[in-house]
Amino acid sequence: MKEKLSTDVPYNAKVTFAGDHTGSGWCMKELPAWLKQSVETSGELFYGKPSGSYAMGGSIPFLAELEKMYPSTVILAFGVLGPNANAHGPNEMINLTYTKKLTCALAHIVQSVADN
């Protein structure tokens, strides 16, 4: 990558590289049935459709570290990617309607955890 980016640089631009750091990715464990049901119910209640998940956070090494520290704990990571969110882009924004719904859904899930 460095070779490609630093070879034949246009306009005599100066190219520098920094931050040779990496972190372990994270993959969510299978959820207990009661928690999976709570997440799905929350999606239906507050968004009108089932919750979606892709169960990984390759760019979230913090979650992998937490899982090492607390291996018996189920970790869920939530985020709001509503219309035009452009996650991690220079014009990233938060859709307030989706965020309010997520707050309600999280409260519902937390209540179900307390009930179990």
VENMO-V85124 format. One record per residue. N is the residue number from 1. PSI is psi in whole degrees, -180 to 180 (none if undefined). OMEGA is omega in radians with two decimals (none if undefined). NEAR is the number of other ideal C-beta (glycine too) atoms within 10 Angstrom. Layout:
# VENMO-V85124
N PSI OMEGA NEAR
N PSI OMEGA NEAR
This chain:
# VENMO-V85124
1 -46 -3.13 6
2 -42 -3.14 9
3 -45 -3.13 6
4 -42 -3.09 7
5 -20 -3.09 9
6 6 3.11 13
7 134 3.14 8
8 52 -3.12 5
9 127 -3.11 10
10 150 3.04 5
11 26 -3.13 4
12 32 3.13 5
13 147 3.10 7
14 127 -3.14 6
15 126 3.09 9
16 156 -3.14 5
17 139 3.10 9
18 165 3.03 5
19 50 3.10 5
20 61 -3.14 6
21 149 3.09 6
22 165 3.08 7
23 158 3.10 13
24 141 3.05 13
25 179 -3.10 13
26 141 3.06 21
27 125 -3.08 12
28 139 3.06 16
29 162 3.03 14
30 134 -3.12 9
31 145 2.99 16
32 149 -3.06 11
33 -43 -3.10 8
34 -35 -3.14 11
35 -40 3.08 16
36 -43 3.11 13
37 -40 3.13 12
38 -42 3.12 22
39 -44 3.13 20
40 -42 3.11 15
41 -41 3.12 16
42 -41 3.09 22
43 -46 3.12 18
44 -46 -3.08 12
45 -44 -2.97 12
46 -17 3.11 19
47 -10 3.12 16
48 13 3.10 8
49 164 -3.12 9
50 150 3.08 12
51 149 3.08 17
52 152 3.14 9
53 144 2.99 15
54 4 2.88 7
55 31 3.07 12
56 158 3.10 13
57 68 -3.08 17
58 -26 -3.14 11
59 16 -3.12 11
60 71 -3.11 17
61 -22 3.11 15
62 -39 -3.13 13
63 -37 3.08 20
64 -40 3.11 16
65 -42 3.09 13
66 -42 -3.13 15
67 -34 3.06 18
68 -40 -3.11 9
69 -33 -3.08 7
70 71 -3.00 10
71 -23 -3.13 8
72 2 -3.11 6
73 138 3.05 9
74 128 -3.14 13
75 129 3.04 14
76 134 3.08 15
77 126 -3.12 14
78 151 3.07 12
79 164 -3.14 12
80 112 3.06 17
81 67 3.13 12
82 -171 -3.12 15
83 132 3.07 8
84 23 -3.10 9
85 -37 3.13 16
86 58 -3.06 10
87 131 3.09 9
88 15 3.08 7
89 167 -3.12 8
90 -21 3.11 5
91 36 3.11 7
92 142 3.11 10
93 163 3.12 13
94 127 3.08 13
95 113 -3.04 15
96 -35 3.11 10
97 -47 3.12 11
98 -38 -3.12 17
99 -41 3.09 12
100 -42 3.12 12
101 -39 3.12 19
102 -40 3.10 19
103 -44 3.10 13
104 -43 3.13 13
105 -42 3.11 21
106 -40 3.10 15
107 -40 3.11 12
108 -43 3.14 16
109 -44 3.12 18
110 -41 3.11 11
111 -40 3.14 11
112 -33 3.06 16
113 -43 3.14 12
114 -34 -3.13 7
115 -21 -3.13 8
116 none none 8
